[in-house]
Amino acid sequence: MPAVSPDKLYYRIGEVAALTSLRPSVLRFWETEFGMLQPRKSRSGQRLYSLENLVLIQDIKRLLYVEKLTIEGARNKLALPMSATKKEEPVAVDDGSRGLLREIKTELERIRDIL
């Protein structure tokens, strides 16, 4: 699986397909089935997936292919944490903390790729 670049903000559908080992048609279908998966669109109409979208796609893939849930079951399981947690106020992050968070994120992505 190709590596995710921490500096890149958006990925095209072909790149996401290569990163996740899924066909573009599967990704487009999942957009219709999972309302929380909504990539941005460029001016030319190309789908632009964020890192959050990539994480969600990996979660959906795990639920469907590893845990063998139905689409409805995966949709329900993904919705549970959202409704079970209360909304918190955003926390201000200074530049030093932002750099540390970026390093942690990069390390976690490397670990995820190893798994």
C-alpha positions in Angstrom: 0.0 0.0 0.0 1.4 3.4 -0.9 2.2 5.8 2.0 0.0 8.6 3.0 1.7 12.0 2.8 1.2 14.1 5.9 1.7 17.3 3.9 -1.0 16.5 1.3 -4.5 17.8 2.2 -6.5 16.0 -0.5 -6.3 12.9 -2.6 -8.1 12.1 -5.9 -10.2 9.0 -6.2 -7.5 7.0 -8.0 -5.0 7.7 -5.3 -7.5 6.7 -2.6 -8.3 3.5 -4.6 -4.5 2.7 -4.6 -4.1 3.5 -1.0 -7.0 1.4 0.2 -6.9 -1.4 -2.4 -10.5 -0.6 -3.4 -12.0 0.1 -6.8 -13.1 3.6 -7.5 -16.6 2.3 -8.2 -16.7 0.9 -4.6 -15.7 4.3 -3.2 -18.4 6.0 -5.2 -21.0 3.4 -4.1 -20.0 3.9 -0.4 -20.6 7.6 -0.8 -24.2 6.9 -1.6 -24.5 4.4 1.3 -22.6 6.2 4.0 -23.8 9.8 4.4 -20.7 10.8 6.5 -18.4 10.0 3.5 -18.7 13.2 1.5 -15.5 14.1 -0.3 -15.1 17.7 -1.6 -15.4 18.2 -5.3 -12.9 20.3 -7.4 -14.1 22.8 -10.0 -13.9 20.1 -12.6 -16.0 17.7 -10.5 -13.2 15.4 -9.3 -13.6 14.0 -5.9 -11.0 15.2 -3.3 -10.7 13.0 -0.2 -9.3 14.4 3.0 -7.3 12.4 5.6 -10.5 12.1 7.7 -12.2 10.6 4.6 -9.3 8.1 4.3 -9.7 7.1 8.0 -13.4 6.7 7.5 -12.9 4.5 4.4 -10.5 2.3 6.3 -13.1 2.0 9.1 -15.8 1.1 6.6 -13.6 -1.4 4.9 -12.7 -3.1 8.2 -16.4 -3.3 9.2 -17.5 -4.7 5.9 -14.6 -7.0 5.0 -13.1 -8.0 8.4 -16.0 -7.9 10.8 -18.3 -9.1 7.9 -21.1 -6.6 8.8 -23.8 -5.6 6.3 -23.8 -2.1 5.0 -26.6 -1.2 7.4 -24.8 -2.8 10.3 -21.6 -0.9 9.4 -23.6 2.3 9.1 -25.2 1.8 12.5 -21.8 0.9 14.1 -20.3 4.1 12.7 -23.2 6.2 14.0 -23.0 4.9 17.5 -19.9 6.8 18.7 -21.3 10.0 17.2 -24.6 9.8 19.1 -23.1 8.4 22.3 -20.5 11.2 22.8 -21.4 14.7 23.8 -20.1 17.7 21.9 -17.2 19.4 23.5 -15.9 23.0 23.1 -13.0 23.3 20.7 -9.6 23.7 22.4 -7.1 26.3 21.2 -3.8 24.8 20.0 -0.5 26.8 19.9 2.1 26.3 17.2 4.3 24.1 19.4 1.5 21.7 20.2 0.4 21.7 16.5 3.9 20.5 15.5 3.8 17.8 18.2 0.4 16.7 17.1 1.6 16.5 13.4 4.5 14.3 14.5 2.2 12.0 16.5 -0.2 11.8 13.6 2.7 10.8 11.2 3.9 8.2 13.6 0.4 6.7 14.0 0.0 6.6 10.2 3.3 4.7 10.0 2.1 2.2 12.6 -1.3 1.8 10.8 0.6 1.1 7.6 2.6 -1.6 9.3 -0.5 -3.3 10.6 
